[in-house]
Amino acid sequence: MGIRYMESENPDCRRETGVISFDHGNPCSYKIIKSDRRTMALQVTKEGEVFVRLPRRLPFSAGHELVHKNREWVFAQVEKIRRASEQKNAFHWAEGASVLLYGNSRLLHVRPDIKKKAFCVQNTKESLVVSGPMASIEEKEQEAAVKEAVKLWYRREARGYLEDKAARWSEVMKVDYGKIAIRDQATRWGSCSARGNLNFNWRLVLLPEELADYVVVHELAHRRQMNHSHAFWEVVERELPDYRLRRRELKHYEAEIYQKY
């Protein structure tokens, strides 16, 4: 027998919005949204907004109860987003910043060069050196120009890097593929179309090589199984027995990478 919810005499329980307070005293507002769904769900967006999803048949009090029962989970998610936002705001594309390349940190060096008409990036063993005509532009414009120059360099680096990996792994896995596109995807590391075309996120050059290998193998495995069935994961596991560990490690990088880059 299911739980029966009753509307409380408290008028606040009939509202579609509410506020919870965390242990440190900071309040957090949330909104309850009803729809033609079957189950209740809590959602914390990338912007830190909290939503409660309810079936239409349930009263708002059920949503308020769900939030309060899961205060600690909501707090953990909101705090994670807050810390990521602070990290993003503290990071600047300027001299001395630390950036990633193949899972290793590189110092970013910025070198004004009035003789150059465009920005260029040079990779050394310990740093990325950006040089270009930046002496005459304001600080914010300079930072934006440095960021775009580095991102363009990353994207060019990614093409050769991922083309080589796709060619090598396709030979090992005995599958073919179509075209390769390097994209600036907001939430996906890669994808494989029904025609066999591969899309890869340029940010894969930021990761340790074994994680880039996992993404490439994952997408090539779709040439065997265009789904995420048990048979699909068997294909992945045949090439990468530790794919579960690699998938978890990939998650650890996502917050930093998508906030900074």
N, C-alpha and C positions, 0 to 999 in steps of 0.2 A: 504494500500500500504506500502510495507516494505521500510526500509532505504537503500539508495543506497550509497555505499562507493566508493570514487574515490582515486586513488593513488595520493598523493601530489607530487608536483615538488621537494619538499625537499627529497633528497636521503635517509636521516635517516628514513623516513617513510616506506621505502621499505626494511629495514633491519629486520632480524629475532631476533635481540637483541636490548635492549635499557637500559637506566638508568633514574631513577627518583630520585629527591632529596627531603628529608623530611625537615620539618621546622627547625630542629636543624642542618641542613646542611649535614648530612651523606647521601651519595649516596646509591642507591639500584639497582642492575642490575636485569634484567629479560630476559626471552627468550620466543619467540612466537613459538608454535608448531602447525602445521596444520595436520589435520587428517580427516577421514570420519565421523565426528560428525556433528550434525545439529545446535548446538548452541555454543555461545562463553562462556568461563568460565575462572575464575581466580583461581589459585592454589598456596598456600604457603605450602611447604613441612615441615616436622618435622625438617629438617636441615636448614630451613630458605630460601630455594631457591624459587624464584618466577617464575611461568610459566603461560603463556596465551595460552589457548586452542582455536583454531580457526577452523571452517569448511574450507575446501580447497578452496571453492568458494570466500571467503572473502580475501581482500588484507591485507597486514601486517599493514597498517595504522589503520584498525579497531581494531587490537590488541593493538597498541600503545594508541589509544584513550580510550580503555577500562581501561587500567592501570591508565592513568592520571585522569580519572573520578573517580576512586576508590582508589586514593592515601591514603586517611585516613584509609580505611579498610586494605590496604596492610601494612601500617605503624603499625596499631594495632596488626596485626598477627605477623609481624617480631619482634616487641618489646616484645610480649608475649613469643616468642621462645628465644629471647636474655636473658630475665630475668630468664627463666627456666634454660638456660644454665649456667648463673652465679650462680644460686642457687645450681645446681648440682656440679659445680666446687668448690663452697665454702663448700660443705658438705664433711665430712670425717668420715669414720667408725673408730672412735677413742674415747678415754676417754672423756666423757662429751657431746657427740653428742645426739641429740634428735631424737628418732625413734618412729614410730607409732605401736600401738597394740589395736585393737578393737576401733579405732577412738580416742584413748587417747595417749598423749605423754609419753614416757618412756625415762629416762636417760640411756645412754649406758655406762656401766662401764667395763673396760678392766683390767683383773687381770692376770699377768704372773704367771704361776705355773709350775715349772720345773719338778714336780713330775708326771704331767699328760702327757700321750703320744698323746692325741687327745684333740680337743677343745670341750667344753661343754657350754651350755647356761642355765642360771637359771632365771626364771621370778619371780620378786617380785612385790609388789603392785605399786612400783614407778620406777622400773628400770629393765633392762635386763643386767645380769652380764655374761660376756664372760671370761672364763678362759682357759688357755692352755699353751703349751710350745712355747712361743713367744719371749722369751728373746734373743735367739740367731739368730733371723732373722731380716732383714732390715725393715725399717719403712714402705715402700711401700708393701713389702711382708706381713708384719703384718696386715696392713689395709685390704689387699685382703683376708687374712685368716679369719679375724674377720667377714668381710662381708659374706663370704661363710658359716661360721658357723652359723651366725644369719639367713641367708636365708634358710639353711637346717632346722633350728629349726622352723622357720615360716611355712615351708612346712609341717613338721610333725604335727604342731599345727593345720594347716588348714584341714588336713585329718579328724581328729575326729570331729572338729568343724562343717565342712560342711556335713559330713555323718549324724551327729545328726540332722542338719537342714533339710536335704533332707528327712530323715525318718519322721520327724515331719510334714513337710509341705505336703508330699505326702499323709499322712493319712488324713490331713485336706481337701486336694483337691480331695481325692479319685482317685488318679492316681498311676500307678506303674512306675518303671524305672529299668534299667539294672545295669551296673557297674558304679562306680564313679572313675574318674581319676583326680588327682591334677596336674596341669600343670604350666609351666612357660611361659605363653602366653604373647606376646608383646603388643597386642592391644585388646584382648577380655577378658571379665570377666567370660564368661562361654559359653557353647554350649550344644546342645542336638542332638544326632544322630537319624537317622530314626529308629534304633533298641532300642532307649530309653536309651542309655548310656549317662551319664552326664560328662562333662568336666568343672572343675572349676579352676580359677586362684588362686594360693596360696595367692596372694596379697589381697584377700578378708578378711583375718584376720587383715589387717591394717585398715579397714573401720569401721565406726560405725555399730553396729549390724543390725540396721534397713535397711541399704543399702545392707548388705550381704543377708538379708532376701529377699529383692527385686530381687536380681540376682537369688537366688534359686527358688523363685516363678516364675520368668520369664522363666527359663529353664523348670520347671515342667509344665508350661502352654503349652509348645510345645508338651506335651503328649496328649493334646486335639486338638491343632491346630499347624501343622508344617509349620507355616508361621507367618507373622506379620499383619494379616488381622484385620478387626474390631472385628471379633469374638474372635480372640486371645487376644486382649486388654481387651475385656469384661471378659475373664477368669481371667486375672491379676487383673483387677479392682474389681472383686468380692471378692478377698482375701485382696487386698491392695487398698482401695479407694483413697489413697494419692500417688499412684505410680508415677504420673507425677512429684510431688515434689521430691520424692526419686530419680527419674531418673536424674533430674536437679542437685541435690546435688552430685550424683555420678560423674557427669561431672566435678564438682569443684575439686574433689580429683585427677583426672586423671593426670594432669600436674605434680604435686608434686610427686606422687607415681611412675609414670613411669620414671621420671628423676632421682630420688634418689635410687629407688629399682630395 
